[in-house]
Amino acid sequence: MAPFAMVYGEVLSPEVTGVEVTWDNGASLRDQPTQGLFGVAINDQVMPCALKVLGEDDTVLDEISLRSPNQVCPES
């Protein structure tokens, strides 16, 4: 089985229209919540750096660091 990484969770606000995860290899992936849940997976051995909570018109409502100690992440 190939390595992969995943970030998932629950969305508590109806204002949230999407989430975007940035990984330490520079990739960025999005998901739209379905029934209050989201999940973003990447087929690579990477670590997540940040999660952006998006609203209407891709407005950033919040940004949450997922960075581990000593992890090198791309600049946002």
Secondary structure, DSSP 4 states (H G I P E B T S, - for coil): ----EEEEEE---TT--EEEEEETTS-EEEE--BTTEEEEEESSS--EEEEEEE-GGG-EEEEEE-PPTT------
